[in-house]
């Protein structure tokens, strides 16, 4: 089992950038597919980005303004968000799974992830 803790959220002006981090417990972090999802008020949770296991050779994004990376030595996964817009305002969640996911469709599926963090708020003002 893995525990996830997000950090790096906050308030930013439109056009700005934020870098979210997710720290994971445990010694098998490199085996987990990691994802980021977000949920805006009154909306369903939606996929943001995902990265494959080990070296993270496969990454998928909902938007090219975002990039995901992982540091297995530090048990962290990061989400770099650039050119932020007010519609990016949401609670951002880190998620992890040991399932064997290789496609964008699979890695973007909320139901594929078994472990979730508590979320971090991102607010983008115009």
Secondary structure, 3 states (H helix, E strand, C coil): CCCEEEECCEEEECCCCEEEEEEECCCCHHHCEEEEEEECCCCCCEEEEEECCCCCCCEEECCCCEEEEEECCCCEEEEEECCCCHHHCEEEEEEEECCCCCCHHHHCCHHHCCEECCCEEEEEEC
